[in-house]
Amino acid sequence: MHGDLQTCGVADVLIDGGMIEAIEPPGTITNQNAEIVDAADRLLVPGLVNGHTHSHGALGKGLVGDRVPLEVFLSGASAVSGHRGVADKKLSATLSAVELVRKGCTAAFDLFVEFPFPTREGMDAVAEAYDAVGIRAVVAPMMADRTLYQALPGLTESFPTAVQEEVRRLAATPFEQSIAACRDILDNWSHDRKRLRPALGPTIPLHCSDGFLTACRDLARDFDVRLQTHLAETRTQAVLGRQRYGHSLTAHLDQLGFLGPATSAAHAIWLEDDDIARLAATGTRVVHNPMSNLRIGSGVAPARRLLSAGVRLGIGTDASNTSDGQNMFEALRLAAYLSRVCSPDTSEWLSAEEVFRATTETSAGILGFERLGRLEPGFAADIVFLDLAHINYVPLRNPLLQVVFAENGAAVESVMVAGRFVLRHGRMLTIDEPRLRRQAQEAVERLDRANEPARRQAEAMADLVGRFCLSQARLPFQKAGNGL
């Protein structure tokens, strides 16, 4: 068996009570009662941790068109996730969790959406899906109290008069109702917090009133749970944030007392120097999502500047409908590669070690799991077994570089969570995958029919929303003298 990638070598690993008890040279662990697992010719790595995803996106695979920016995607959200019952929500979360396992991931921070507001039944269904698959998760209802048309200053006014009247009739759920629902969820959380934890996810600052953001802040503190939001994901958000608040989105969240060590910001692309300083000073974590950032053209996060400022950087996949999957190996590789196009100075490139740490122990800290993400005694036995006979490792020279730059999930042979196999020799032990496939196909055929009117409406709005957002994205998003 192979231990830590930095000190890779043959070793025996003793696991007890779901934790790693010892890692010793072969033959030196003598526990007569232990079950022996033969891991010959396997490279063991800590389970990857997904710092930001949306499991509702799993049933939305293939729905996002070829060239669709974020705001256009959001204008059609009801066509992607509408008409879902509790069983559909559980099914989508199960699909996402199975893909995470098959791609070497053992824990995820999931911002899950329900329309028109979160429910205890829906959150329980998502948590039950992760529990059934056998992996860890932090599950947060993703919420807003403004529609897209209320959130983006000037968007509604840019439409023809008839369209303006139509979108002004739309309304999001009042935040008091969502907060009451979340309090009910947190009051009645019955799942094992060692594996499954609740959190709160006010979705995008512009989409949330100040009252809603501060209510989420206070509720999270009352129940000691994590907060996650999408921060400055697009240039349009950054420009319109300054128009609405007179300063950056980050500065606004800081003024509201929303930032802090229990808060993580997904994406964090369009940041000013002052923003990065605020994130570092408050201990706010950032989750880099390179796949969706590229897929929907949002931009490239300033990962090196964040790390250099002392910000803890995790990595996520985002949703399967905007990232086309849950492949954390792809996400960490892209995080490394994208840093190389941001500067010719090689010292500013993210190293293989940095992105691997971001995808394991740092992302685990974002979820609030502090004894996760390392193969060391005292850490959870969440372990991925990579097949060294796979072509990715032939020949084997540098395990760390080959895992970070060459692995694509194809060599994942087995996955263990808390000392229990959930994937063994390429076969899921917890879920009937053929049945899951049938259920998914039946569900999407039904849901696509039900959501067809919403899809046609979204297509009619796409050009109007896209034109407005493009006009805003062409404007400067920073105050004068603040360089990216």
PyMOL commands that set and color helices and strands:
alter all, ss='L'
color gray80, all
select helices_A, chain A and resi 5-7+55-60+70-75+77-81+86-102+120-133+148-151+156-158+161-168+175-187+205-207+210-223+235-245+249-255+273-282+290-295+303-309+320-323+328-342+346-348+352-367+391-393+399-406+433-450+452-473
alter helices_A, ss='H'
color red, helices_A
select strands_A, chain A and resi 12-16+19-24+42-46+48-53+105-113+136-143+196-202+226-231+263-267+285-288+313-315+383-387+412-417+420-424+427-428
alter strands_A, ss='S'
color yellow, strands_A
deselect
rebuild
show_as cartoon
